Amino acid sequence: MTSVDLPPEASSRPIPLHRLGRDADGRVVLRERAGPVRFEFTYLGQTVHGEIEDSETHSRLRLRAELGRIPYSAESKDWRQNVLALVESANEALAGAVRTTPDQRIVAVYDDELMSPMTGAMMIGAITHFLLRIRPYLELILMIAPRVRRTRKAFTFPKRAA
């Protein structure tokens, strides 16, 4: 899709991402959209879930990738300690971007407000910056942490407290 395909009023300024949609034939169209835009992509073999809230007043980008799980002590006490040490180191170096969930899964998260309206270039820039920062830790975690069994259940971001 190029600016030539868009209505004249949209071709001279950035298009807020919440205004983009897809028609029945899969073409990108300009429309009104209620609610956040959700997407996913694969990075280093891991599915990254994303969500964009974009409005006239604010834009927020959230990313979440499940990297593995903390091994049980019964599997190997040393293995568990090594994985926990790596997660702790990554968490400190990346200001909380890598953490564990209550069910012992390791996740990388990004949650930040961006300038409004959010453009595609801003979104790609923020995602790339995040992925480049976590990559060294992500590669180590993927080498030593046990994998999580994949489920078909769609991921949704938790609601933010008002």
ROVEXRO-272298 format. One record per atom (N, C-alpha, C, O): residue in one letter; x, y, z. Coordinates in steps of 0.001 Angstrom, whole numbers, padded with zeros to 6 digits, always signed. Layout:
<atoms>
AXYZ ...
</atoms>
This chain:
<atoms>
M+000848-001176+000000 M+000000+000000+000000 M+000887+001229+000000 M+001852+001293+000762 T+000586+002189-000824 T+001339+003438-000866 T+000393+004587-000587 T-000823+004410-000520 S+000972+005774-000424 S+000123+006937-000176 S-000794+007216-001358 S-001817+007881-001196 V-000448+006720-002548 V-001297+006894-003728 V-002622+006155-003548 V-003650+006589-004067 D-002601+005037-002812 D-003803+004237-002615 D-004764+004832-001588 D-005917+004410-001493 L-004293+005802-000829 L-005090+006351+000265 L-005870+007580-000185 L-005535+008208-001190 P-006910+007916+000569 P-007633+009146+000259 P-006682+010348+000348 P-005741+010319+001141 P-006904+011400-000446 P-006001+012555-000461 P-005749+013156+000924 P-004632+013589+001208 E-006755+013190+001781 E-006569+013788+003109 E-005609+012984+003982 E-005079+013515+004957 A-005378+011725+003653 A-004501+010877+004465 A-003072+010835+003939 A-002163+010440+004669 S-002856+011235+002689 S-001535+011040+002088 S-000512+012089+002494 S+000676+011898+002233 S-000915+013183+003118 S+000034+014241+003446 S+000506+014213+004894 S+001323+015050+005278 R+000025+013288+005704 R+000445+013223+007111 R+000471+011760+007562 R-000136+010899+006925 P+001181+011483+008671 P+001222+010095+009156 P-000180+009577+009473 P-001043+010323+009936 I-000383+008312+009220 I-001679+007687+009487 I-001608+007008+010844 I-000758+006141+011046 P-002480+007376+011784 P-002496+006667+013066 P-002807+005186+012840 P-003698+004842+012064 L-002071+004324+013518 L-002230+002887+013289 L-003626+002382+013622 L-004082+001401+013035 H-004315+003042+014562 H-005658+002565+014907 H-006650+002792+013769 H-007765+002271+013810 R-006259+003559+012759 R-007136+003800+011618 R-006958+002774+010509 R-007722+002778+009544 L-005963+001890+010627 L-005735+000894+009584 L-006487-000386+009898 L-006556-000815+011050 G-007036-000979+008883 G-007739-002245+009043 G-007508-003102+007811 G-006701-002770+006943 R-008229-004204+007753 R-008096-005119+006619 R-009498-005469+006153 R-010375-005779+006959 D-009699-005415+004848 D-011024-005770+004336 D-011106-007278+004104 D-010151-008005+004378 A-012244-007745+003599 A-012488-009182+003425 A-011506-009827+002444 A-011267-011033+002511 D-010937-009032+001533 D-009970-009557+000562 D-008531-009472+001060 D-007605-009836+000336 G-008336-008995+002290 G-006998-008912+002860 G-006251-007632+002539 G-005077-007503+002889 R-006901-006683+001882 R-006246-005410+001561 R-006275-004493+002781 R-007226-004507+003563 V-005217-003695+002930 V-005166-002709+004009 V-006063-001548+003623 V-005970-001027+002511 V-006932-001142+004539 V-007854-000039+004280 V-007812+000941+005448 V-007421+000594+006562 L-008220+002159+005165 L-008322+003195+006179 L-009727+003149+006759 L-010706+003239+006018 R-009836+003012+008066 R-011161+002930+008682 R-011076+003337+010142 R-009989+003526+010689 E-012226+003465+010755 E-012290+003699+012195 E-012163+002357+012882 E-012702+001357+012406 R-011465+002328+013978 R-011266+001064+014688 R-011443+001318+016176 R-010868+002254+016732 A-012232+000490+016801 A-012402+000572+018248 A-011495-000465+018898 A-011408-001601+018433 G-010830-000076+019958 G-009996-001014+020693 G-008577-001085+020166 G-008252-000482+019143 P-007734-001825+020867 P-006323-001910+020490 P-006097-002761+019238 P-006915-003610+018883 V-004978-002511+018591 V-004535-003311+017453 V-003627-004400+018014 V-002666-004098+018721 R-003918-005656+017710 R-003109-006783+018191 R-002409-007440+017008 R-002964-007537+015913 F-001189-007887+017248 F-000409-008528+016198 F+000578-009491+016841 F+000767-009480+018057 E+001198-010313+016026 E+002257-011191+016517 E+003249-011440+015394 E+002914-011362+014212 F+004483-011742+015793 F+005537-012070+014847 F+006504-013015+015543 F+006427-013212+016756 T+007408-013593+014777 T+008373-014535+015322 T+009757-013907+015299 T+010166-013318+014298 Y+010478-014039+016414 Y+011849-013545+016539 Y+012680-014623+017212 Y+012357-015048+018321 L+013733-015066+016566 L+014585-016145+017067 L+013766-017380+017441 L+014057-018061+018425 G+012749-017652+016650 G+011924-018831+016872 G+010868-018675+017950 G+010129-019622+018224 Q+010777-017517+018563 Q+009800-017279+019625 Q+008711-016347+019110 Q+008993-015381+018401 T+007469-016640+019470 T+006362-015770+019090 T+006333-014568+020019 T+006341-014708+021242 V+006299-013391+019420 V+006189-012146+020176 V+004782-011612+019937 V+004376-011395+018795 H+004049-011403+021015 H+002696-010854+020937 H+002792-009349+021145 H+003529-008884+022014 G+002050-008591+020349 G+002071-007146+020463 G+000678-006568+020545 G-000297-007163+020086 E+000612-005395+021141 E-000657-004676+021243 E-000355-003187+021178 E+000571-002700+021826 I-001142-002477+020395 I-001000-001034+020270 I-002309-000384+020666 I-003371-000729+020148 E-002223+000549+021579 E-003348+001435+021873 E-002952+002775+021286 E-001953+003362+021702 D-003703+003256+020346 D-003347+004495+019665 D-004591+005354+019554 D-005592+004938+018971 S-004526+006539+020107 S-005661+007451+020040 S-005131+008863+019827 S-003927+009067+019669 E-006010+009806+019825 E-005609+011205+019661 E-004752+011672+020832 E-003901+012545+020663 T-004965+011103+022014 T-004290+011594+023221 T-003082+010786+023655 T-002190+011336+024302 H-003017+009507+023327 H-001862+008702+023750 H-001657+007498+022831 H-002570+007042+022143 S-000433+007012+022852 S-000086+005796+022112 S+000745+004918+023026 S+001692+005392+023653 R+000401+003652+023106 R+001127+002712+023962 R+001396+001450+023163 R+000524+000923+022472 L+002642+000977+023280 L+003058-000257+022623 L+003429-001261+023699 L+004218-000961+024595 R+002851-002464+023608 R+003166-003552+024538 R+003626-004762+023727 R+003038-005103+022701 L+004692-005400+024212 L+005198-006624+023597 L+005411-007657+024685 L+005744-007309+025818 R+005221-008930+024350 R+005460-010013+025307 R+005883-011256+024536 R+005217-011687+023595 A+007017-011822+024965 A+007512-013061+024363 A+007776-014065+025466 A+008458-013759+026444 E+007241-015251+025311 E+007489-016332+026269 E+008756-017052+025833 E+008825-017574+024720 L+009768-017082+026714 L+011088-017587+026344 L+011368-019001+026810 L+012194-019695+026217 G+010712-019430+027837 G+010970-020757+028392 G+010366-020838+029776 G+009469-020069+030122 R+010866-021780+030569 R+010367-021900+031939 R+011533-022159+032879 R+012608-022585+032459 I+011302-021895+034143 I+012293-022190+035171 I+012237-023695+035426 I+011157-024233+035674 P+013380-024386+035372 P+013350-025831+035645 P+012969-026098+037105 P+013270-025299+037991 Y+012320-027209+037335 Y+012003-027622+038698 Y+013277-028124+039373 Y+014173-028644+038709 S+013353-027969+040680 S+014507-028481+041431 S+014654-029982+041235 S+015771-030499+041216 A+013529-030689+041088 A+013584-032141+040888 A+014252-032497+039555 A+014836-033572+039418 E+014163-031593+038577 E+014838-031837+037295 E+016350-031698+037461 E+017117-032538+036991 S+016766-030632+038133 S+018177-030392+038427 S+018283-029094+039212 S+017906-028026+038730 K+018794-029204+040412 K+018940-028018+041259 K+019914-027022+040625 K+019660-025817+040633 D+021029-027520+040073 D+022012-026638+039443 D+021438-025954+038203 D+021659-024763+037982 W+020705-026714+037404 W+020079-026159+036209 W+019135-025023+036604 W+019162-023947+036008 R+018310-025272+037607 R+017369-024258+038091 R+018112-023003+038541 R+017727-021890+038182 Q+019177-023179+039327 Q+019928-022027+039831 Q+020584-021245+038697 Q+020620-020015+038730 N+021101-021950+037700 N+021717-021270+036557 N+020698-020451+035768 N+020972-019313+035388 V+019536-021025+035525 V+018496-020299+034785 V+018023-019094+035596 V+017855-018008+035041 L+017807-019268+036893 L+017382-018145+037736 L+018433-017036+037760 L+018084-015856+037724 A+019711-017399+037819 A+020784-016397+037813 A+020797-015625+036494 A+020996-014410+036486 L+020589-016320+035393 L+020550-015661+034089 L+019357-014719+033989 L+019496-013598+033500 V+018199-015154+034439 V+017007-014300+034402 V+017214-013072+035283 V+016845-011964+034895 E+017796-013256+036458 E+018053-012127+037359 E+019028-011137+036722 E+018820-009926+036794 S+020080-011645+036108 S+021056-010786+035440 S+020412-010011+034289 S+020636-008810+034141 A+019622-010699+033487 A+018929-010048+032372 A+017955-009000+032881 A+017859-007913+032312 N+017242-009313+033935 N+016270-008386+034502 N+016953-007111+034992 N+016450-006010+034768 E+018101-007259+035661 E+018841-006087+036146 E+019382-005260+034985 E+019252-004036+034981 A+019982-005916+034011 A+020590-005205+032883 A+019555-004532+031988 A+019844-003508+031368 L+018367-005091+031917 L+017347-004597+030990 L+016183-003919+031701 L+015086-003826+031150 A+016413-003451+032904 A+015411-002679+033656 A+014061-003381+033731 A+013025-002767+033475 G+014069-004648+034077 G+012825-005373+034298 G+012193-005971+033065 G+011059-006446+033133 A+012892-005968+031927 A+012295-006472+030684 A+012177-007987+030646 A+011350-008518+029905 V+012984-008696+031428 V+012915-010161+031478 V+012524-010543+032890 V+013166-010123+033853 R+011485-011329+033017 R+010988-011684+034350 R+010333-013053+034327 R+010189-013675+033274 T+009944-013506+035498 T+009232-014779+035596 T+007789-014519+035997 T+007480-013533+036665 T+006925-015412+035582 T+005514-015330+035932 T+005260-016228+037140 T+006123-017030+037496 P+004096-016112+037776 P+003788-016978+038920 P+003840-018473+038586 P+004091-019289+039473 D+003609-018841+037331 D+003675-020264+036965 D+005054-020662+036417 D+005182-021651+035695 Q+006091-019868+036775 Q+007495-020192+036494 Q+007877-020122+035017 Q+008796-020816+034582 R+007192-019305+034260 R+007576-019090+032865 R+008463-017850+032797 R+008325-016930+033603 I+009366-017838+031833 I+010255-016701+031620 I+009693-015899+030456 I+009459-016444+029378 V+009478-014609+030670 V+008923-013756+029624 V+009775-012497+029469 V+010375-012010+030427 A+009810-011990+028251 A+010398-010681+027973 A+009228-009752+027681 A+008334-010093+026906 V+009234-008578+028302 V+008120-007649+028141 V+008619-006250+027804 V+009719-005846+028181 Y+007783-005539+027093 Y+008024-004135+026766 Y+006676-003451+026887 Y+005675-003947+026370 D+006644-002319+027565 D+005402-001563+027733 D+005791-000100+027849 D+006367+000315+028855 D+005478+000685+026821 D+005911+002077+026839 D+004946+002946+026059 D+004285+002498+025122 E+004882+004203+026472 E+004105+005185+025723 E+005004+005794+024672 E+006168+006096+024937 L+004470+005975+023488 L+005185+006604+022386 L+004432+007861+021979 L+003299+008088+022402 M+005082+008675+021149 M+004413+009894+020697 M+003129+009529+019967 M+003037+008485+019322 S+002151+010401+020081 S+000873+010166+019436 S+000701+011170+018301 S+001053+012336+018476 P+000181+010774+017161 P-000225+009426+016804 P+000992+008568+016462 P+001978+009062+015916 M+000913+007291+016788 M+001995+006358+016500 M+001987+006040+015006 M+000942+005761+014420 T+003157+006087+014416 T+003287+005734+013003 T+003937+004356+012893 T+004475+003834+013869 G+003882+003785+011715 G+004530+002497+011492 G+006025+002563+011764 G+006596+001633+012334 A+006666+003665+011355 A+008108+003818+011581 A+008426+003877+013072 A+009414+003293+013519 M+007601+004573+013839 M+007820+004635+015290 M+007667+003255+015915 M+008464+002863+016767 M+006646+002519+015493 M+006410+001185+016037 M+007578+000259+015710 M+008085-000427+016598 I+008009+000231+014457 I+009120-000634+014052 I+010396-000225+014780 I+011165-001089+015202 G+010632+001065+014932 G+011813+001536+015657 G+011818+001075+017104 G+012843+000612+017603 A+010681+001197+017785 A+010585+000775+019191 A+010749-000737+019323 A+011438-001207+020228 I+010127-001496+018434 I+010248-002959+018480 I+011698-003375+018233 I+012228-004227+018945 T+012336-002781+017231 T+013726-003120+016914 T+014652-002791+018075 T+015524-003590+018418 H+014473-001636+018674 H+015296-001245+019826 H+015150-002259+020957 H+016144-002678+021550 F+013934-002648+021252 F+013683-003630+022310 F+014342-004969+021979 F+015027-005546+022824 L+014143-005462+020766 L+014688-006771+020393 L+016214-006776+020393 L+016825-007766+020797 L+016830-005700+019951 L+018297-005638+019966 L+018840-005607+021393 L+019895-006181+021663 R+018138-004949+022300 R+018566-004909+023704 R+018466-006275+024364 R+019349-006654+025134 I+017403-007018+024075 I+017225-008300+024773 I+017919-009465+024079 I+018040-010540+024668 R+018373-009284+022857 R+018892-010415+022073 R+019977-011235+022779 R+019854-012459+022812 P+021038-010631+023350 P+022075-011468+023980 P+021519-012347+025106 P+021899-013511+025232 Y+020631-011795+025911 Y+020035-012570+027007 Y+019052-013596+026462 Y+018977-014724+026950 L+018311-013194+025456 L+017350-014104+024839 L+018056-015344+024289 L+017587-016465+024486 E+019177-015143+023603 E+019913-016282+023053 E+020389-017221+024157 E+020299-018440+024013 L+020897-016661+025263 L+021349-017500+026381 L+020187-018245+027027 L+020288-019438+027312 I+019091-017539+027254 I+017924-018177+027874 I+017412-019310+026988 I+017069-020385+027481 L+017363-019065+025683 L+016880-020100+024769 L+017804-021314+024740 L+017357-022425+024455 M+019089-021111+025033 M+020029-022236+025055 M+019885-023087+026312 M+020042-024307+026254 I+019584-022447+027466 I+019625-023228+028707 I+018283-023474+029370 I+018164-024404+030167 A+017272-022679+029072 A+015978-022853+029746 A+015126-023879+029004 A+015148-023934+027774 P+014371-024696+029753 P+013469-025643+029094 P+012367-024905+028335 P+011935-023826+028739 R+011932-025488+027257 R+010858-024904+026451 R+009509-025079+027135 R+009304-025979+027949 V+008616-024199+026776 V+007242-024273+027257 V+006416-024909+026160 V+006566-024566+024987 R+005556-025821+026527 R+004658-026419+025526 R+003729-025354+024991 R+003124-024596+025749 R+003626-025306+023697 R+002779-024303+023049 R+001315-024692+023161 R+000958-025867+023074 T+000476-023685+023355 T-000965-023909+023372 T-001584-023118+022227 T-000964-022194+021701 R-002763-023467+021855 R-003473-022760+020785 R-004216-021537+021322 R-004726-020727+020549 K-004274-021409+022641 K-005007-020311+023245 K-004348-018974+022894 K-003137-018817+023050 A-005133-018029+022427 A-004608-016719+022055 A-004193-015948+023296 A-004863-015997+024328 F-003083-015238+023181 F-002610-014429+024297 F-003319-013086+024289 F-003512-012492+023228 T-003704-012606+025451 T-004238-011255+025580 T-003492-010555+026699 T-003123-011173+027697 F-003274-009267+026525 F-002598-008488+027548 F-003571-008204+028681 F-004754-007967+028434 P-003090-008223+029929 P-003982-007919+031046 P-004431-006466+030982 P-003716-005607+030466 K-005606-006202+031503 K-006126-004835+031545 K-005294-004019+032515 K-004906-004509+033575 R-005021-002773+032152 R-004258-001866+033018 R-005187-001256+034049 R-006345-000945+033769 A-004649-001093+035248 A-005422-000442+036306 A-005569+001035+035963 A-004631+001657+035465 A-006728+001586+036227 A-006983+002993+035890 A-006309+003928+036852 A-006423+005146+036712 
</atoms>
